[in-house]
Each structure stands twice: as structure tokens, then as C-alpha cells.
Amino acid sequence: MRTLRQSLLFPELSGELGIPKPVNVASVPQRSPFRYPGGKTWFVPTFRQWLGSKHAKPSVLVEPFAGGGIISLTALFENLVEKAVMVELDEEIAAVWESIVHGDAEWLANRVLTFNLTKESVMRELQKNPGTRREKAFQTILKNRTFHGGILAEGSGFLKYGENGKGIHSRWYPGTLAKRILNLKHVANRIDFRCDDGPKVIQEFAINQAAVFFIDPPYTAGKKKAGKRLYRHYDLDHEHLFTLCKKLKGDFLMTYDNAEEVKRMARSHSFQMRLIPMTNTHHATMEELVIGKDLSWMDGFPAVHEPDTEYKTRATKRKQTYKSLKRNIA
């Protein structure tokens, strides 16, 4: 902790003193077929560290807001857990995971490989009424890979400029996508996928001491708007989520944006917090919150301290106590 305090006083020394830097996502194996807004590829090394700090391999990982699923997929491919319960309420995203888990990975990969991508062909495909789950899954992958930021929520549209002016071709890598989809067959039998409400499934596993939970909810606490723009299902009772986490018998790790309302809820439930650096889509370095029961394994990361207002309140109370003692003595 001494090194950390020095780095905060002298920011120019942070590199020499080993303060964590944002993860280069290119160094993390890309397992998911999604380009997911708010995805946690950058968090994978920290997630590995968390599970590596445990005495025994957890029997099950519960991810109640799975989205692109990179955390669950990493845990399965690297044998960090026995199985994963992936939960996603969005029916389009769910169609992709259900198709892969229930045997349509080859069909989906072949559809990606053989599709002639143009703006006109994508529009024709998306205008169709999908008659099957796997057809809806293919439409979802098309939208995710050709829409701005991979955003599937209402109001999103095609990439205009994209990477190096490639437009909708910027994120369409048929061979790579097909390979990722086919690779998922190796872990599909260890995935318990649910198109369901995340907090409801958390409650289902609450008394399982061998379960661990990775919780990455939509960032809408404290009137934040990012989650509303990125996701269809953004409405969440954050206070209820924190209350559920307090009752868990197994361990959990939660990520949130660095908002005062979130920190207030974490403190009120006696959870620990750390700040972790990440790079956003605009290549700016930001800090997110990591919340859990015991984050001693994250001692290399900055801690979240009590706000100045609370410190001043305590200091005032101490002064008042001291004055009353003097009066009593007099």
C-alpha cells in the first residue's frame, strides 16, 4: 500500500512503481462471436487472477448478464470452472447462444462463411421474418457485426466510415467468426444457457457455496445513460442486486462504472472496492469499479477511500466530543 500512496502523490512515477495499466485486449484470446458494447475482454486477466486466488476450483460460474459471454467462455476454455450458467434476457443475443449450445454451430458458421456481405444483402436479410431460432441467430450476428459499435438496441444503425473507411466490412471477418463459432462446440456441453432475468437466476444459486458469480450489470445506476443507449433491457433495480449479493453463500465479483451512487450502495452493504483502469472505445483511459466481499488479492490496485464529506463529519464529531469532555472536566 505504501507504493500505491507514493504513486498517487507523484503520478509521473506510476510506471516505475508498477501501477496497473489498461489491458491490451489484443493479448486476450478472442472466444466470442460478438463484438459486444460494454464487453469485458479487457477484464479477463483480472478475472483469471480472482479465480486463481481460490483454494479450490468452483463447480459453477454464474454470469447473470452474459452479453457477449467472454468471461464465461474464458472460464470454460481455460478450465477455471466445471460449468457456466450464462443468462441473457435479450432474445436476439439469446438466439445465438441457444443455437450454439443446442447443436446449430456448424450451420451458423457455414452461413457466415457463405454470405456475400453488401449493405443491400444485409438489408434484405434483416427484412426477413426469421422462421427458426438459428435464422434469428444469424440475423443477430449480421447486425452485431455491421451496426455501429455492435449495438443491437433500438436506434442503432450501419457503420458509416468504420475502420480505415471499410464501412460495414470493418468488423466482418467470415473465416475468423466461423472458427470462433465452431470452437464453441468444445465447451457447449458445459454451458447452461438461460434466456431469463439475471437477478432471478442469482437467487436460484444463492445458497450454493461452490458457485461463483461474475456480475456485470447495465450501467444505469445514479441516472447514468450509457446502459440505456447500449442495451434493450437496461432497467434494473441496482439496490436489489446489491441486497442479493449480500446473501450469496459463494463468492462474487461485480464490475460497475465509477459512480458515487454505486459506491454508496457498496459501502452500505460492507463490500470492498478497487479501481481498475480500462480503455474505452475512444481510446481514452478510464477507471471502473470492482466490487466484492474480499478483494485482498487486488492489493496492487487503488482502493476506494471514504468520501471527504464523511471524513469531515467524523472529524467534527471528534471535535464536539473533545469540547464536551473539556466542559465536563471544568
N, C-alpha and C positions, 0 to 999 in steps of 0.2 A: 504493500500500500504506500510505502514511502516514495518509491519510484513514481507512482501514479500522481501523487501530490506535486512532486517536482515538475512533472510534465505539464500539469495544469498551470503552474506558475510561469513556466518557461516553455511555451508552445514550440519555439524553434528547435528545442532539443527532443521533441517527441519521437523522431525517427531513431535517434541514438538510444533512447530509453525503452524502446520496444513496445510503444503503444500500438494496439491493434490497428491495422489499416483495412480499408474495404477489400473484400474478397474479389479476385478476378474470376468472374463466372466462367471464363474460358477454361479454367483449370478444373472445373467440376464436370464429371460425366453427365451428359445430357440424356436423360432417360425418358422424358415426357414428350408426347407428340404435340403438346400445346405450347404456344407462345403466350404465356398467361400473365395478364396485368396484375401486378402485386405478387408475382411468383417469388418463391423462396430459394431459388438456386444458390444465391449468394449466402444463404444461411446454412447450407449443407455442412461445411466444415465445423461449425459450432454445434450443430445437431449431432454429428459424429462424436464430438468431444463429450457432449452430455451423456449419450448412451455408453460411451467408453468409460465414464466415471462410475458406472454402476457395478455392483458386485456380481450380479447375475444377469443373463440375457432376458429381457422382458418377453413374456409369452405373446403379447399382442400390443400393437401400436394403434391407437385410435386417433384418426385425423378428421375432426368433425366439420372442417371447412376445407375440403381437399383441393378443389380447383384443379390446377394442373398436376397435382399429385407428386411433385418431385421429392418431397420428404418421405412419403410412404414408399415410393419406388426405390429410393436410395437405401432405406432400411431393409427392404427385401433383397435387392440385388447384392448388398454387402453383408447379408445375413446378420444384421444387427438385432432383428426380432424374428419370431417364428411366423407371425402373420400380421396383416394390416387390415384394419377396418377403415375403409375410405368412405366418407359421407359427403354428398354434394346435392344441394336442393335444386340447382338449375337443371332442367330436364334435357337441355341440349348437351351440356357437358356430361351429364349422367349417361346419355345415349352412347357416347364414345367409350366410357369406362365399361358400361354393361356389354357393349358389343365385343370388346376385347376379352373381358372376363368370361363371357358365355360362348366363345368359340368362333367369332367372326373376324379375328385379327387378320387372317390371310386375305379374306375378301376385301377388307378395308385397305390393307396395304396394296393390293393389286389395283383397287380403284384409284388410289393416289398415284400409282406409277403410270397408269394408262390415261389419266385425264389430261387433255390438251388445254392448258390454262391460258385463257384470254379474259378480258373484262366481260366480253359478251357471253362466253361459255359459262363463266361463274354466275352471271345474272340469270341465265337460262336455268341453270341447275338450282339456284336458290328460289326460283319462282315455282318449282315443282312442289307438290304436296307429298312429303315422304311417306310411303306406304309401309315401311318397316323401320325398326329401330336402327339397323345398320345404315340405311339410307339417310336417316336423320343424323347419324354419327358422321357420315361423310360430309354432309352439308355444314355441320358444325366445324369440322376441320378446315373446310374451304373458307368459311367466314373468319375463323380464328387466324388463318394464315394470310388473308388478303385484306382484312379490315385494319384500320388504324390502331396500333398498339395491341392488336389481338383482342380488342374489346368486343364483347358479344351483346352488351346491354343496348337498349333502345337508344337511337340517336347516333350510333357508330356507323361509319361508312368506309369505303375503299381507301386504301393508301393512295395518296396522290403522287408524291415525289419518291418517298421510300429511300432505300439505301442506294447511293450512287445513281439516283434517278431511275431505278428499276421499277418503280411503282409497285403493283401487286405481285410482281415476281420477286420482290426483295426477300420475302420470308418463305418462298415456296421452293423447297428442296425435296423433290419427289423421292429420290433414292435414299436420302437420309431419313426422311419421315417414315418411309416404308420399313426401313431397317429397325427404327425405334419401335414401331408398332409390332413387328414380328418378334422382336426381342422380349416383348412383354409376355409372350406365351410362356416364357420360362418361369414367371412368377405368378401367372394368372390364378393358379390353383391355391395360392396363399393370400389372395385378395378377397375380402368380404366387402363387396361394394353395396352401399345403401343410397338410394335416391330419397333422402329423408332430411329431417330437421336436425341440425348439428347438436344443439343442447339436449334434445331428447335422447340421442344416442350416447352422449356423455353420461347422462343419468343412468342409462342401462348398464354401463360398465363401472359405475361409481364405486362399488364395493369390491372390485377385482384388484387385489393388491399387486398382481403380476402384470397389470396393464399400465402402459404409459400413454400420455396424451400430448400430441402436438397441436396447439390451438392457435390458429392464425385467422381471427375473425375479420369481417369487413371493417375498415377504419372509419367508423361513423360516430364514435364516442366524442363528447364535447362539441357537438354540432359540426364535426368535420364533414366535408362534402366529397372527398375522394372516392369513398366507397359507393356513394350514390351514382357517381358517374361511371364507375367501372363494372358494376355488377347489377344483375336483375334483382337478386334477393339481398338487399343491403340492410333491411330493417332488422334490428337486433336489440334485445334488452341486455345491455352490457352489464348492468348491476346484477342481473340474474345469472349471467355467465360467471361472474366472479364468485357469486354465492355457491354455484355448483362446484367450482374448482376447489373451494374451501372444504367441501365434503368428500373429495376424492380420496380413496384409500391408496391408490397408486400415485406415482409422481406425474407432474405435468410441466410443460414448458409453453409459455404463451408469448406471442410477439404482438406488439402494438406500435402505433406511431407515438412519438414523444409529446403527448398532450397532458396538460395539467389535470384534466378530468380523469384520465386513465391512472395517473399516479395517485390521485386521491383515492380511487377505488382500491388500488393495490395496497396502499397504506392501511386503509380501513379494514382490510382482511389479513393484515400482517404478512403480506408476501414480500419477497425480496425483489429488487430491481437492478438491472445493469443497462448501460447504454452500449450499443454496438453500431459501428459505422457501416454504411452501405452506400452504394452509388445508384442514384435514381436514373430514370430513362433520359434525363437531360444531362447525364454525366456529372451531376453535382453531388458532392459528398454530404450525406445526412446521417442523423443518428436515429435509431429505432430503439424501443424498449424491449428488453427481455425480462419476463416476469416468471417467478417460480417459488416453490417452497424453500429450496436450499440451492443457492447459486454460488456456493463456496468454490466450485470448480471453475467459476468465471472470475476469479480474483484478479486476473490480468486486465479486466475491462473496467471502465469507470463506473463507480457506484452512483446511485441517485440519492442525493442528500435531502434532508428535510428542508422545506422552503424557508426563506428568511422570515416570513411573517410568523411562522410557528416558533422560530428561534427567538424572535423579539418578544413574543407573548410569554415564553418561558422565562426569558431574562427579566421582563417586567415583574412577573410573579415572584422571582427570586428577590428582586429589589424590595417589593412590597413586604415580603416575609421578613427580610432583614430589618426594614424600618419598624415593623411591628414588634420584633424582638427587642430592638433598642428602646422602644417606648415602654415595653414591659419591664425591662431591666431598670429603666429610670424610675 
